[in-house]
């Protein structure tokens, strides 16, 4: 894990989008009143929480883009990756293996396969840090998305050098019942259906909101000439949110979201002769004719399949007293990944069906407590101090097929195959690894008149991890039975590091 040593912030970048109103729906808390469908939002209408307090976007001297729920509806954005069309410099790509994503802000990349989920960009939902896969696989019943650029670390959550992406779901309305149902049907049998239901249980004090999504499409629409199986993406999700405000100074909430995603896809190919007409085909290679890129074809016999399941629990509480606010946010994330990947994408060995199979289970629990002012101290100071803790564990079982060819290679003599090609399967087991991140942070801002701010912050982080190693030729059952050979020293990635990050700015 890499931690930045110092932080710096840049000037402001703003995004203004038109927004339609929702029928029979009260506006979510912490968002401005809804306007007519043709009335554009201006910066004063958009409320963001980039500095851990609600402020108009035009008053925040940070590089932040805000995409409102109204804008999402008007632009018919159905996939989370679609927000890249309205947020300059943002790239979001879920990984083909279904585990996490490759994301970048202004070219600085976050790849979960490399970073182990401690990347340069942090995702938040319900004000708690979450795995990128929970956010990127689906988007529905959203109040607002905030993309905050530049180093983060002294206000909440995790320290990240590139930025953060915060998703705020629509909150229950305490006074009025309502709901909506919407759907889209497009070519290639693409279906997207969403709903939201709001029910006040105890007038002005307790309300529940249920929202859901069903989305199915043909993925990238690539088919294989060697199979009748069709490509598809299938996403189903359900979210339940509880909002409880028994007293004017006390608030609490709970959210559960379940998400299931399944996909079947083929690797897109074209004939190499179209790239290099002088190329000589490999001896023994199957002849599939000329395949152009526009045909959207594959030659595989086995598709790439991915199945992921997420469960996210989020709970929070706030208490106000004498102009100060105490905030607690907790979360529990449970994820299961199961993927099959063909090892012979060119189908060079049609009689063999080699695949790689990966199963990963992970759990992450986070706790954060913050104290901050609501009323500006002495008319000029804002502060945030807090504590953050994240504990996680993961287990992975890999089964990887390798295709073996036995050739006799003598100089001056044509190569001779001395045995038929065969498959060798290697089992790889990564036992339960654990990680623990603990940090203390604080930030102080002095407002000098209407146009000048001086701010500084610190965060001290301690990160520990325990990784037993990578066991080659070992299954989970063999590991439990102590029948696996000890791993090499090079596969032990345990850490115990402490770092301090800081920021100092004048605007």
Helices and strands as residue ranges (DSSP letters): E 47-48, E 55-56, G 57-59, E 64-68, H 69-74, G 80-85, E 90-94, E 101-105, E 108-111, H 112-115, E 121-125, E 128-130, H 132-136, E 142-149, E 163-169, E 178-186, E 190-202, E 206-217, E 223-224, E 232-247, E 250-265, G 272-274, G 293-295, E 297-298, E 304-321, E 324-342, E 355-373, E 381-410, E 413-448, E 452-466, E 470-472, H 476-480, G 489-491, E 495-506
